[in-house]
Amino acid sequence: MTATAITVSRRGQLERFGPPLLILALILVVWELAVRLLEVPPWLLPAPSKIALRFGRTQDLAYHTGLTLLEAGFGFAISAVLGLALSAGIANSRFLERGLFPYVIVSNAVPIIAIVPLLNIWLGFGITTKIVIAAIITFFPIVTNTTRGLKSADARILDLMHSINATGPQVFFKVQLPSALPFIFAGFRIAASLSLVGAVVAEFYGADRGLGYLVITAATQLRTDLLFVAIIVLAAIGVTTFWLFGFLERRALHGAVEQERPR
């Protein structure tokens, strides 16, 4: 890479990340000064410096974070596998569309917080309940977005594939799936954040570990600095997963375009 290209790349990164970082620094400075000058009680609003110190003093933060990530990750994976399979059936079967899609809508209409106590009765207070909740809350966006994407395939290309006696799997993998990739990854980005929400909400009920447990503990004990620590970690995870699926989408779409180019 030439020096000019490096300079252009650095300038692009500065233009992209500079403004939000500058605004964040300004907010933190104003926040710190306001808390100190107005003598706001720490239980009401701790200063950013106090929150930073709490990060270092919070024991087992990595353990709680890892457990919540495990629950959200397994729930998302289960929902992704089942959701993609169900979407393929709904997009290619009028019977499945009319018979199953209404229940997919119902799964999103019921407030997830109302399901947690019921699943605790059935499955107990272990990690299984958290994974199931994360899977339930992520199921709707994956199915709806994937189904819409599979149905967006060009009808002319589908007719051509049928005219040359292409098999169902060939039509799916050669036509429907590539056209659905933007919709699938859009659903994944939404579902990844929701899986974290589902895991945390499930941890509100009877858990003794996880970021949801830290949130409830900090709130009931008025340890606002610890509450901010948990919130910041959750926000960082959400932003990271959103960026990760955006990166994977760009890679997947680039690979699909490369395959379509004539050799």
Secondary structure, 3 states (H helix, E strand, C coil): CCHHHHHHHHHHHHHHHHHHHHHHHHHHHHHHHHHHHHCCCCCCCCCHHHHHHHHHHCCCHHHHHHHHHHHHHHHHHHHHHHHHHHHHHHHHCHHHHHHHHHHHHHHHHCCHHHHHHHHHHHHCCCHHHHHHHHHHHHHHHHHHHHHHHHHCCCHHHHHHHHHCCCCHHHHHHHHHHHHHHHHHHHHHHHHHHHHHHHHHHHHCCCCCCCHHHHHHHHHHCCCHHHHHHHHHHHHHHHHHHHHHHHHHHHHHHHHHHHHHCCC
